[in-house]
Amino acid sequence: MQSTNNKDLSKRDKRSPNRVKVMSDVFYAKNLFEEAFPFRRYGSVKAMTRAAHLFISQRVTKDFTFRRARSIWEGKARRIDGEEIDALREAVYEETRREQQEVRARLATLDEMLASIDADQAGQALATRRPQVRRPSRMDR
């Protein structure tokens, strides 16, 4: 009968190349929360947490409180329900769509600005070249 030492087993387990690092649900929810409700958009923790509370509470069956939203953002929640993860994924999707619309609107504005600048430059270039261009005369007909 072989006897094994627990210390050897634990060292072997820690060093094994097949060991997979798994993200905890709390950490995953915290990351989703930060993606879905970016601080830079809301400007304050209270406004950000209030928006998260309103969004998530409409999509879960249990009583989702302001304090629960804050604990998820801080990473202090003891557990995360599947409904909450699903609501956070939906929030990330909505935030991505909103950001995409903002970027498209900004690009359209920049395109208009560039088009007006190019038209002005093209107009100035034609105005400076006009004296150089001769008018058609009777011989050109």
N, C-alpha and C positions, 0 to 999 in steps of 0.2 A: 504494500500500500504506500502510495506516495504522499508525503506530507508537504504542504505548501505554506509558505509564510505570507500572511496578509499584507505585510509591508511590501513584499516583492510584487504581489498582485496589483496593489494600488499604484506603485511606481510604473509598472508595465502599462496599466490602463491610461495613466496620464501621458505617457510618452508615445502611445500608439498613433501611427499616422492616420488610422481610419476614424479617429475620434472626430465627431462632427460637432461644431459649435452651433447651438440653436438659440435664436433670439427669443426671449421670454415675451409673453403676450403683453405684459405691462410696457416693456420697452418698445415693442412693435406699435402699440396703441399710441404711445407718446410721440413716436416718429410720424405716424399718420396724422395725429393732432396738429403737429407743427407744420406739416405740409398743407393740411386742409385750412388751417386758420393761422396764416403767417402774421407774426407780430407787427411787421412793417406796414401791413395793410390797415390794421386796426389802431395802432399807435399806443394802446395801453392794454395791460393784462386784463383789466376789468371788461373792456369792450370786446376783447378777443374771446374771453371766457363766456361772456353773455351771448355772443353770436353762436358759439359752439353749443351752449346750453339750449338755445332756441332751435338750432338745426337738429341736434341729436334727440332731444326730448320728443320731437314730432315723429321720430322714426323708430323708437323703442317702445315696448309695451310696459316696462317697469317705470317707476317714478325716477326720472333722471334729474338730479338737482344741479344747481350752480356749483355747489361744493364738489360734487362728483366730477364735473367737467374740470374744475381746477386741480383735483387730485390726479386725474389722468394726464393733464398737461405737465404737472410737476413730476410725474412718474412715481407717485406715492400710493397709487391704487393697489390694493392687495390682489385683486382679480379683475379680469376684463371679460365681460359677457360677449358671446358671439354676435348678438344684436348690435352691441356698441362698436365692435370691429367693422361690421357691415355698414353701419351708419357713417363711421369715419372714412371707410373706403369710398362711399358715395359722396361724402364731403370733399374728399381729395379730387374726385372726378369733377364735381361742380366747380371747385376752385380752379382746376386746370382749364375748363371751358371758359370761365370768366377771364382768366389771364390771357387765353388765346384771343378772345374777342377784343380785349384791351390792346394787345399787341397789333392785331390786324387794323384796328382803328388808328393807332399811332402810325403804322406804316402807310396807311392811306393818306394821313395828314402830311407825312414827310414826302410822299410821292407828289402830292399837290404842290408843296413848297418847292421841290426840285423842278417840277414842270414849269412853275411860274418864273423861277430863276433862270432856267434854260431858255425860256421864251424871251425874257428880257435880254439875256446875253446874245441870243440869236438876232433879236431886233437891233441891238447896238452894232453887231458885226455887219449886218446888212446895211445899216445906215452909214457906216464908215466906208463900205465898199461901193455905195451908190455912185459917187462921183467917178469911180474908176470904170464902171460899166457904161458903155456907150449905148445910146439909143439906136434902135434900128433906123436905118436911112432908106432912101429910095432904092439903093443898090442891093439891099438885102432881100428885096422882094422877088 
